[in-house]
Amino acid sequence: MKEEVRVFAPATVANVAVGFDILGFAIGAPGDEVVARRSGAPGLRIVEVTGDGGKLPYVVEKNTAGFAAARFLEQLGETDVGIELEIHKRMPFGSGLGSSAASAAAGVMAVNALLGMPATKLESLHCAVLGEQIADGAYHADNVAPSLLGGIILIRSNEGLDVHSLPIPDELYAAVVYPHVSILTKDAREVLSPATTLRQSIQQCGNIAGLVVGLYESDYSLISRSLEDVIIEPQRSQLIPGFGEVKRAALAAGALGCSISGAGPSVFALCKGAACAQEAAKAMGAAFDRFDIPNDTYASPINREGAKVIASR
């Protein structure tokens, strides 16, 4: 029986250009960590939060990790178990990399691991989604599911969490750049028009279908042709200074495609091979540098594992 576990849950890229609210994948870094340890006093408590600049509440019902963990304990019928949580934020807020989702996924996974994994990750997903919901008000799994489960996840329907793991070609890598500018998800939603043309709908449907087929067949050319968002990106790109130049830089470096990660401001590119991903990340970061925008870059294979225990005793 474990007395303490430390869990890491990774950042994620939602939408993946053509799959608005229904596609997401996990990356290697950054990510959040949650420590869960047994306590002599019954109930769940948050005893420490770091890396948040004092922004996150210690009240369980108002904290994404705490809320997710509490709902999971209710699901298990273990609300009297004494557990203390530490939450260590290792990724920025409002980055478009699923910060709140990573905290929720880590919270659920930490409690699950502490109790000896009485539930599968998939069985705990609903509670993790509930945790993120208190941060952004929406019940959707495009960040939470890949952060918890790992890999590339297709959400056929958020209602009922009809989620499916898609195959990952061996040489598929991601490059991500986080520019230090602020974009609220609320603002990113408000710029979107509720109307699309028939031509846009047909093209977008073809692209998402092509992306799925490309992943199944490891067809990098098809993946590249399919990573074209004709609906969301044209509207949201105006919120990201220098986006056009950043995207051109990624493609010039050999990326298969490039678009906005989640609601932004982070930008991602999918690449064939580690070297291409590293070059694309470098090129995108340099493009933001030309606009005098500080930024952080990441390059990694698709994270297949998702939330995981990194230490225990």
Secondary structure, DSSP 4 states (H G I P E B T S, - for coil): --SEEEEEEEEEEESTTT-TTTEEEEEEEEEEEEEEEE-SSSEEEEEEEESSTT-S-S-GGGSHHHHHHHHHHHHHT-TTSEEEEEEE--S-TTSSS-HHHHHHHHHHHHHHHHTT--S-HHHHHHHHHHHHHHHHS----TTHHHHHH-SEEEEEETTTTEEEEEP--TTEEEEEEEES----HHHHHHT--S---HHHHHHHHHHHHHHHHHHHHT-HHHHHHH---SSSHHHHGGGSTTHHHHHHHHHHTT-SEEEE-TTSS-EEEEEESHHHHHHHHHHHHHHHHHTT--EEEEEEE--SS-SEEEEE-
